[in-house]
Amino acid sequence: MARVLLPCQAVRPLEESRAGLVRARVARMMAAWLVLGAIVGIGTGTTAGGEAAMILSSALAGMILFPPVGLLLGLIGGRARESFIGAAIGAILGTALGMIASPAGFLNAATHALLIGALAGATFRPYLTLVRWVYSALQTAAGFTLRLAGRLT
């Protein structure tokens, strides 16, 4: 279907191309990991001392350290929504396990589990893509080998 543009609208071919889609995905992942860095920093600052300066500095440290992780995860194909879903599941499981193991330090376990869940959520789709690609390559190689073996005998 053709798009009709008004004279005042500019054509933005980069946003409609593959590079524009990758750029948008990476930007969303960096923003998601900026938020996750703030959350993990707040949790770490709360368990480290609980003072306002400690919480603020930990949140800022997380916001500085985590966006490059989002950049790399976005480049390999991770999605922000899956990062947040993994983080939520990790936080719930970490809180539950932390309450069972040591009720006094459950926030520390929840913070670490949130981070692990976010990483798992962000890498799940690229992992499945890699497995599918390897399976397809092995299947193609096996088919080629079997066809070649049939021609030789």
N, C-alpha and C positions, 0 to 999 in steps of 0.2 A: 504494500500500500504506500502510495506516495505521500510525502508530507507537504503540506501547503504552508509556506512561510509568509508572514506579513512583511511589508517593506521595512518595518522597524526591528525585525528579528534577525539576528545574525546566525549564520550557520556555524555550528560548533562540531566539526567533524571529529575532534579528538575524543570528546565524551561519547561519541557513538562508535568509536573504534575499539579494538581489543585492548590497546594501550590505555585508553580512557577508563575501561572497565577495571583493569588491573590497578590503575592509579586510584580509582575510587575505593576499591576493596582494601588496598593498603592504607589509605587514609582512614577508613572506618576501623581497621584493625589497630592502627596507632592510637586513635581516639579511645577505643575500647580498652586498650592496655594502659592508657593514661589513667582512666577511671579505675581499673583494677589495681594499678600501682598506688593510687591514693587510698583505696580500701585496704590493701595489704599494709601500706605504711601506717595507716591509722591503727590497725590491729597490732602491728609490731610496736608502735609507740605506746599503746595502751599497756601492753604486757611488759615493756621495758622499764617504765617508770610511772606512767600515767599523768605526768605533768603536761601542761598545755604546750610548752616549748618542745618537749620531746615528741609529742604526738604530731605537731606541725612539721618539725624537721624530718620525722620519719615519713610523713605523707609526701613532703616535697622530694625526699630521696627516692621514694617509690615512683613518683611522677617523672623523675629524671631517668631512672634506670629502666622502666618497663616499656616505654614507647619504641626503643630500638628492637625489643623482642617482638612487639607487634608488627614492626616493619618486616622483620624476617619471616614471621608466621604468615603475614599477608602475601609476601612474595612467593611462598611455597603453596599458597592456595587456601589458607585458613580463613574462616569467616568469623565476624565479630559475634553474631548471634550464638554460634556454637561455643565460642569462648565463654560467653555469659552463662549459657546453659550448663557447661561443664563446671564453671566456677560456683554456680548455685548448688549443683549436686555435690561438689567437693566440700563446700561450706557446710551443708547439711550433714553429710557423712562425718566430716571432721569434728563438728560440734557434738554429734552423738557419740563418736568414739572417744573424744576428749572428755566428755562428761563421765563416761564409763571408766576410763583410765585414770584420770586425775581431775576431779571437779574444780580444783583451784586453777589449773592451767589449761582449761578447755579452749580459751580464746587463741592461744598459741597454736594448738592443733588445728583449730578451725581456719586460721589464717594460712597455715601451710597447706592444708588440704584444699583450700580455695585456689591457691596458686597451682597446685598439681592438677586439680580438676579443670582449670582454665587452659592449661597446657594440653591436657588430654583432649579437651573439646576442640581446641584450635587445630590439633594435628590429626584428628580422626579422619576427616574427609581426605586430606592429602595422603594419609596412609592407605586408605581404601583405594584411592586412585593409583598409587604406586603398586599395590598388590594386583589390581586389575591389569595394569600395564605389564607387569612381570608375567602374570598368568597368560596373557595374550601373546607375549613374546615367546614364552616357552611352548605354547600350543602351536604357534606358527613355525618355530624351529623344529618341533617334533613332526609336524606335518610335512615340512620340506624334507626332513631326513628320511621319513618313511616313503615319500614319493621318490626320492633319489635312490633309496635302497631297492625299490621296486623296479626302477629302470636298469639298475646294474645287474640284476639277476636274470 
